[in-house]
Amino acid sequence: MRLILSFFLLIPTCSIAQTDRIVNAAGTYLGDRSALLKECMEEMADVEELAVFGLNKVCACYLEMILSIPEVANATDKDALDNLDVDKVLGKDEAALSSFQSCLLSGMAPEFERALIDSCDQRIKGHTNFQGREVGANGICQCIVQRISAGELDVSDLQALTDPNSVQFTELMGPCVDMASALVDPPIVADPNDVSGNEAQGSVPVIKMARLYKVKLRFGQLERYFIIDSGASDPLVTREFAEELIAAGLIKGSDRISDMTYTLADGSTLDCTRYKVHGIGIGTFTVSNVTLAVMPQNKGQFLLGGSFLGKFKKWRIDDGTKQLYLERQ
């Protein structure tokens, strides 16, 4: 922030023309508006952090703000702008600080916002701090940029958001992560209508492989075994199988919902397309309104996540009988 502020102290009060003279309330000539704006933009162009802003907008806004500060508005010294300690003023005057931040952000171009979101999105997807968090990186980034626009975060502080121990990460990133999680992966709320069957309770055979349990699901005429993984979020299938479901008419284009980044048990991440799928069979039950995540590759283990199992009132695996016991709402 100090780098951004200090360059404004360099603006001289030379006179180029008399048509846009700036005279304050005390009758003191402070300089020409056109000259001040020109030199402000020249100074800003040398500050790398400000290259993404519309300098003309920022300088025009800043000049009006600085002229309203009492030390300038009532000055009798023609060098009042040169002698003004901007850091000191903004440090003690919250209104002036808020105005300055608004001026800076007024020049944030829409294309920069999009570029900032895309850059943030790529950084988050590959960052180890998000292992174990199944969130939409793009949603997090949109939240962050909104907070920047609201003046809650300075652009120069973005790097600190990758440090989980920093103030910025906890106070700004944390809420954004939770908000994005709620948007793309809302808490499971069991709907009794999502599970149908002739009986309220039933069981399904499972196959134990080492410490893993697999259970068979039916998608129309297609059957596949899924690893039961309550720690995972949504059922996960390969792209190849998703293409089979599409070919069979069990998934339509209109069923697609927002994409999401998933983190696997080994810490790797997958950018998955997602669909709402209906009519999945498990034992004597049929489950609908299921979020199905499709991994980008054709090979991989199918996972049966908590969002599917959570549609049942109760479920448990009996290792002795090798059965998955289910009870619907």
C-alpha positions as CSV (number, residue, x, y, z in Angstrom):
1,M,0.0,0.0,0.0
2,R,2.8,2.4,0.9
3,L,4.3,2.1,-2.6
4,I,0.9,2.9,-4.1
5,L,0.4,5.9,-1.9
6,S,3.9,7.4,-2.0
7,F,4.0,8.2,-5.7
8,F,1.2,10.7,-5.3
9,L,3.5,12.9,-3.2
10,L,5.6,13.4,-6.3
11,I,2.9,15.3,-8.2
12,P,4.2,18.9,-8.8
13,T,2.1,22.0,-9.2
14,C,3.5,23.4,-12.4
15,S,1.4,25.5,-14.6
16,I,0.8,24.6,-18.3
17,A,-2.3,26.6,-19.0
18,Q,-4.7,29.0,-17.3
19,T,-7.9,27.4,-18.5
20,D,-8.2,24.7,-15.8
21,R,-6.5,26.5,-12.9
22,I,-7.3,24.9,-9.5
23,V,-7.9,27.5,-6.8
24,N,-8.9,26.4,-3.3
25,A,-11.4,27.9,-0.9
26,A,-8.7,30.2,0.5
27,G,-8.0,31.6,-3.0
28,T,-4.7,29.8,-3.3
29,Y,-3.7,28.6,-6.7
30,L,-2.6,25.0,-6.5
31,G,-1.9,24.1,-10.1
32,D,-3.6,23.2,-13.3
33,R,-5.9,20.2,-13.4
34,S,-4.7,18.9,-16.8
35,A,-1.0,19.0,-15.7
36,L,-1.7,17.3,-12.4
37,L,-3.7,14.6,-14.0
38,K,-1.1,14.0,-16.7
39,E,1.8,13.7,-14.2
40,C,-0.3,11.5,-11.9
41,M,-0.9,9.1,-14.8
42,E,2.8,9.2,-15.7
43,E,3.9,8.4,-12.2
44,M,1.3,5.6,-11.9
45,A,2.5,4.0,-15.1
46,D,5.8,3.4,-13.4
47,V,4.2,1.4,-10.6
48,E,3.9,-2.2,-11.7
49,E,1.0,-3.0,-9.3
50,L,-1.1,-0.3,-10.9
51,A,-0.6,-1.4,-14.5
52,V,-4.0,-3.2,-14.5
53,F,-6.0,-0.1,-13.6
54,G,-7.6,2.6,-15.7
55,L,-5.2,5.4,-14.7
56,N,-7.3,8.3,-16.0
57,K,-10.2,7.3,-13.8
58,V,-8.1,6.7,-10.8
59,C,-6.2,10.0,-11.1
60,A,-9.3,12.0,-11.7
61,C,-11.0,10.5,-8.7
62,Y,-7.9,10.9,-6.5
63,L,-7.4,14.5,-7.4
64,E,-10.9,15.4,-6.3
65,M,-10.5,13.5,-3.1
66,I,-7.1,15.1,-2.3
67,L,-8.5,18.6,-3.0
68,S,-11.2,18.1,-0.4
69,I,-8.8,17.3,2.4
70,P,-8.9,20.3,4.8
71,E,-5.1,20.8,4.7
72,V,-5.4,21.4,1.0
73,A,-8.8,23.0,0.7
74,N,-7.9,25.7,3.2
75,A,-4.2,26.0,2.5
76,T,-2.6,29.4,1.9
77,D,0.7,27.8,0.7
78,K,0.8,27.2,-3.1
79,D,3.0,24.2,-2.4
80,A,0.3,22.5,-0.3
81,L,0.0,19.5,-2.5
82,D,3.7,18.9,-2.6
83,N,4.0,19.2,1.2
84,L,1.0,17.0,2.0
85,D,1.9,13.8,3.9
86,V,-0.6,11.5,2.2
87,D,0.3,8.5,4.3
88,K,-0.3,10.4,7.5
89,V,-3.6,11.8,6.3
90,L,-4.9,8.4,5.2
91,G,-3.6,6.8,8.4
92,K,-5.8,9.0,10.6
93,D,-8.7,9.9,8.4
94,E,-10.9,6.8,7.7
95,A,-13.1,8.7,5.3
96,A,-10.1,9.8,3.2
97,L,-8.8,6.3,3.2
98,S,-12.1,4.9,2.1
99,S,-12.2,7.5,-0.7
100,F,-8.7,6.7,-1.8
101,Q,-9.5,3.0,-2.0
102,S,-12.7,3.7,-3.9
103,C,-10.6,5.8,-6.4
104,L,-8.1,3.0,-6.9
105,L,-10.8,0.4,-7.4
106,S,-12.8,2.7,-9.7
107,G,-10.2,2.0,-12.3
108,M,-10.4,-1.8,-12.1
109,A,-11.4,-2.7,-15.7
110,P,-13.8,-5.6,-16.3
111,E,-11.2,-7.4,-18.3
112,F,-8.8,-7.2,-15.4
113,E,-11.4,-8.6,-13.1
114,R,-11.9,-11.6,-15.4
115,A,-8.1,-12.0,-15.7
116,L,-7.7,-11.8,-12.0
117,I,-10.4,-14.5,-11.4
118,D,-8.8,-16.8,-14.0
119,S,-5.3,-16.4,-12.5
120,C,-6.7,-17.0,-9.0
121,D,-8.6,-20.0,-10.2
122,Q,-5.5,-21.6,-11.7
123,R,-3.5,-20.9,-8.5
124,I,-6.1,-22.3,-6.2
125,K,-6.6,-25.5,-8.2
126,G,-3.0,-26.5,-7.9
127,H,-2.4,-25.3,-4.3
128,T,-1.8,-27.9,-1.6
129,N,-3.6,-25.8,1.0
130,F,-6.9,-26.9,-0.6
131,Q,-6.2,-30.6,-0.4
132,G,-9.2,-32.2,1.3
133,R,-11.5,-29.3,0.3
134,E,-14.0,-30.1,-2.4
135,V,-14.8,-26.6,-3.5
136,G,-15.3,-24.6,-6.7
137,A,-12.1,-22.6,-7.2
138,N,-13.8,-20.2,-9.6
139,G,-16.5,-19.4,-7.0
140,I,-13.8,-18.7,-4.4
141,C,-12.0,-16.4,-6.8
142,Q,-15.2,-14.5,-7.7
143,C,-15.8,-14.0,-4.0
144,I,-12.2,-12.7,-3.5
145,V,-12.5,-10.2,-6.4
146,Q,-15.8,-9.0,-5.0
147,R,-14.1,-8.3,-1.7
148,I,-11.3,-6.5,-3.5
149,S,-13.9,-4.3,-5.2
150,A,-15.5,-3.7,-1.9
151,G,-12.2,-2.3,-0.5
152,E,-11.8,-5.2,2.0
153,L,-8.5,-6.4,0.3
154,D,-5.7,-4.6,-1.6
155,V,-4.6,-6.2,-4.8
156,S,-1.0,-6.2,-3.5
157,D,-2.1,-8.5,-0.7
158,L,-3.2,-11.3,-3.0
159,Q,-0.1,-13.3,-2.5
160,A,-0.8,-13.6,1.2
161,L,-4.0,-15.5,0.4
162,T,-1.9,-18.6,-0.4
163,D,-0.6,-18.6,3.2
164,P,-3.1,-20.5,5.4
165,N,-1.5,-18.8,8.5
166,S,-2.0,-15.2,7.2
167,V,-4.6,-12.8,8.4
168,Q,-5.9,-12.4,4.8
169,F,-6.4,-16.2,4.3
170,T,-8.3,-16.6,7.5
171,E,-10.5,-13.5,7.4
172,L,-11.1,-13.3,3.6
173,M,-10.3,-16.7,2.1
174,G,-12.0,-18.7,4.8
175,P,-15.4,-17.2,4.3
176,C,-15.0,-17.3,0.5
177,V,-14.2,-21.0,0.7
178,D,-17.3,-21.7,2.8
179,M,-19.4,-19.6,0.5
180,A,-18.1,-21.4,-2.7
181,S,-18.6,-24.7,-1.0
182,A,-22.2,-23.9,-0.2
183,L,-22.9,-22.8,-3.7
184,V,-21.4,-25.7,-5.6
185,D,-21.7,-28.4,-3.0
186,P,-24.6,-27.5,-0.6
187,P,-25.1,-29.4,2.6
188,I,-26.9,-32.7,2.1
189,V,-30.5,-32.4,2.9
190,A,-32.2,-35.7,2.5
191,D,-35.4,-35.6,0.5
192,P,-37.7,-38.6,1.1
193,N,-38.8,-38.4,-2.5
194,D,-35.2,-39.1,-3.7
195,V,-35.3,-42.7,-2.6
196,S,-38.1,-45.1,-3.6
197,G,-38.7,-48.8,-3.0
198,N,-41.3,-51.3,-1.8
199,E,-39.7,-51.6,1.6
200,A,-38.4,-49.1,4.1
201,Q,-35.4,-51.2,4.8
202,G,-33.2,-53.5,2.7
203,S,-29.7,-54.8,2.3
204,V,-27.2,-55.1,-0.6
205,P,-24.3,-57.5,-0.9
206,V,-20.9,-55.9,-0.8
207,I,-17.5,-57.3,-1.9
208,K,-14.6,-56.7,0.4
209,M,-11.2,-56.0,-1.3
210,A,-8.5,-55.5,1.4
211,R,-10.0,-52.7,3.5
212,L,-12.4,-51.5,0.8
213,Y,-16.0,-52.4,0.1
214,K,-17.6,-52.4,-3.3
215,V,-21.3,-52.3,-4.0
216,K,-23.1,-52.7,-7.4
217,L,-25.2,-49.8,-8.8
218,R,-27.5,-50.0,-11.8
219,F,-27.9,-47.3,-14.4
220,G,-30.7,-48.6,-16.6
221,Q,-29.2,-51.7,-18.2
222,L,-25.7,-50.7,-17.2
223,E,-24.1,-52.0,-13.9
224,R,-20.9,-51.0,-12.2
225,Y,-19.2,-51.6,-8.9
226,F,-18.4,-48.5,-6.8
227,I,-16.0,-48.3,-3.8
228,I,-18.0,-47.1,-0.8
229,D,-16.2,-43.9,0.4
230,S,-18.3,-41.9,2.8
231,G,-15.4,-39.4,3.0
232,A,-15.8,-38.5,-0.6
233,S,-18.5,-36.0,-1.6
234,D,-20.3,-37.2,-4.8
235,P,-20.3,-40.4,-6.8
236,L,-17.3,-40.4,-9.2
237,V,-17.1,-42.1,-12.6
238,T,-14.8,-42.1,-15.6
239,R,-15.4,-40.1,-18.7
240,E,-15.8,-43.3,-20.7
241,F,-18.7,-44.5,-18.5
242,A,-20.3,-41.1,-18.7
243,E,-20.2,-41.3,-22.4
244,E,-22.0,-44.7,-22.2
245,L,-24.7,-43.1,-20.0
246,I,-25.1,-40.3,-22.5
247,A,-25.3,-42.8,-25.4
248,A,-28.0,-44.7,-23.5
249,G,-30.0,-41.5,-23.0
250,L,-29.5,-41.7,-19.2
251,I,-27.7,-38.4,-19.1
252,K,-28.8,-35.4,-21.2
253,G,-27.2,-32.1,-21.8
254,S,-29.8,-30.4,-19.7
255,D,-28.7,-32.5,-16.7
256,R,-25.3,-30.8,-16.5
257,I,-24.6,-28.6,-13.5
258,S,-21.6,-26.5,-12.5
259,D,-18.1,-28.1,-12.7
260,M,-16.1,-28.7,-9.5
261,T,-12.6,-29.5,-8.4
262,Y,-12.3,-32.6,-6.3
263,T,-9.3,-33.7,-4.1
264,L,-8.6,-37.4,-3.9
265,A,-7.2,-39.2,-0.9
266,D,-3.7,-39.1,-2.3
267,G,-3.8,-35.3,-2.6
268,S,-4.2,-35.1,-6.3
269,T,-7.0,-33.0,-7.8
270,L,-9.5,-33.6,-10.6
271,D,-11.5,-31.0,-12.5
272,C,-14.8,-32.8,-13.0
273,T,-17.9,-32.1,-15.0
274,R,-21.1,-32.9,-13.1
275,Y,-24.6,-34.0,-13.8
276,K,-27.9,-34.6,-12.0
277,V,-28.8,-38.2,-12.6
278,H,-32.0,-40.0,-11.7
279,G,-33.2,-43.6,-11.4
280,I,-30.0,-45.2,-10.0
281,G,-30.7,-48.6,-8.7
282,I,-29.1,-50.0,-5.5
283,G,-30.6,-53.3,-4.2
284,T,-34.4,-52.8,-4.1
285,F,-34.1,-49.1,-4.0
286,T,-34.1,-46.4,-6.7
287,V,-32.3,-43.2,-6.0
288,S,-32.8,-39.9,-7.9
289,N,-31.5,-36.4,-7.9
290,V,-27.9,-37.7,-7.6
291,T,-24.9,-35.4,-8.3
292,L,-22.6,-37.5,-10.5
293,A,-19.0,-36.3,-11.0
294,V,-17.2,-37.3,-14.1
295,M,-13.4,-37.4,-14.0
296,P,-11.5,-36.1,-17.1
297,Q,-9.8,-39.4,-17.8
298,N,-11.1,-42.8,-19.0
299,K,-9.5,-44.9,-16.3
300,G,-10.0,-44.8,-12.6
301,Q,-11.9,-46.3,-9.6
302,F,-15.6,-45.5,-9.3
303,L,-16.4,-44.0,-5.9
304,L,-19.7,-43.9,-4.0
305,G,-19.6,-40.7,-2.0
306,G,-21.5,-39.3,1.0
307,S,-24.0,-37.3,-1.0
308,F,-25.5,-40.6,-2.3
309,L,-25.5,-42.4,1.0
310,G,-26.8,-39.3,2.7
311,K,-30.1,-39.7,0.9
312,F,-30.9,-42.6,3.2
313,K,-32.0,-42.2,6.7
314,K,-29.5,-44.8,7.9
315,W,-26.8,-47.0,6.3
316,R,-24.2,-49.3,7.7
317,I,-21.8,-52.0,6.5
318,D,-21.8,-55.4,8.3
319,D,-18.4,-57.0,7.8
320,G,-19.7,-60.3,9.1
321,T,-22.6,-60.7,6.6
322,K,-20.9,-58.6,3.9
323,Q,-24.0,-56.6,3.5
324,L,-24.7,-52.9,3.1
325,Y,-27.9,-52.2,5.2
326,L,-30.0,-49.3,4.1
327,E,-33.1,-47.5,5.5
328,R,-34.9,-44.9,3.5
329,Q,-36.6,-41.8,4.9
